[in-house]
Amino acid sequence: METQINQRRGLLILLFFTFFMVVGFDMIMPLVIGHYVNNVGLTATAVSVALAIRQFSQQGLAMIGGALADRFQVKTLISVGVFLRVLGFLTLAFSSAYGMLIAAMILIGLGGVLFEMPYQSAIAMLTTNDNRPKYYSLNNTITGIASAIGPLLGVALLRLDFKVVCFGAASCFMINFVLSRVAMPPIMRQAKSYAVMPAVKRIAKDRPYQIFVLLMMVFWLGASQIDITYPLRVQKIYGSADGVGIMYTVYAVVMAVLQYPLVALASKRFSSRAAVVIGTGIITAALIATPFAADVKSFMAIVACYAVGMILARPNQQNIAVSMADTRALGMYLGVNSTAFAIGKGFGTIIGGASFDMAKKYTLENAPWYLYGVLVGTAMIGFMLYKNFGTPKDETEKQKQ
């Protein structure tokens, strides 16, 4: 009984944690490229490299975070990680030179290394295969609400100063530090963990999981553009940075309103794999249609379609990642998946920034969007062809016997 109470309490605290994490992150990160390109004078390519360094320093080291999550108390790791991210945002507030920007991005990323995998492992350990998709959906609904608040709050604070936005983001993660230290209950593992090397060998032999993370890597090469070229595109159409806040508000409102009912409906009619196929198909269509949006209304309609695709794809991708993992190396498995996310989104960020500069230079503004669409479409085809995705690890192994 006490265990069930702690599980419910832990899941509730994690929802609050998610809210402040997303508000703090989305308050500042979408504004970074615009601030450093338009106000500091850096190129989009240079800033996208800095953002990619943040991505690589976080998800690129996710296997380390996963290994730590398998060996140490996740509550402690989470609290240390969010405090390090507080320091990163405070550093960003005073980063007027490119070197300081890089340092801030590394601090922000390393903080993520320490809390992201323990946070994901905590959700996986406190949920079951039956209730996990709905919890991810609820969690993503909270994410959607927070994503609506974060950019609007960031744009409002930006009218005061970019430093004020950084302080606001740091405050959100300071709240999470207090939550993790004071309110979060101890989270116990359900199975004895592998040591690091046996866990690595287990994953090295797990071909289905390797194919899954490869497809996720390809997916994020294109799908990452919502955080890099979409903000640049909307600023061009709208004429100011206010358009970024409006875009993310539209995206977040669609996520908040449709997330839970749409995922609940999809879970009754489709498998997780089928829902991912449908979602990635919608995202592919949205990316290819983006260059044809000549005004704000049509652009926001495409953003709304993109959000619907993400609603169907993300919770089910998350559920597949957990269900295919060996519970004795859960953190390491999720770390490998997050590493694929880092590589895909990191290179997607670089591709987005570089292609934006090149398209502007050679007047080929439509071409990059076709490339992004092809990348996500390739992942969609992979999910269509590989029909064992989403089958729990124990069931897959029984089928082989």
Buried (B, 14 or more C-beta within 10 A) or exposed (E): EEEEEBBEBBBEBBBBBBBBBBBBBBBBBBBBBBBBBEEBEBBBBBBBBBBBBBBBBBBBBBBBBBBBBBBEBBBBBBBBBBBBBBBBBBBBBEBEEBEEBBBBBBBBBBBBBBBBBBBBBBBBBBBEEEEBBBBBBBBBBBBBBBBBBBBBBBBBBBEEEBBBBBBBBBBBBBBBBEBBBEEBBEBEBEEEBBEBEEBBEBBEEBEEBBBBBBBBBBBBBBBBBBBBBBBBBBBEBBEEBBBBBBBBBBBBBBBBBBBBEBBEEBBEEBBBBBBBBBBBBBBBBBBBBBBEBEEBEBBBBBBBBBBBBBBBBBBBBBBBBBBBBBBBBBBBBBBBBBBBBBBBBBBBBBBBBBBBBEBEEEEEBEEBBEBBBBBBBBBBBBBBEBEEBBBBBEEBEEEEE
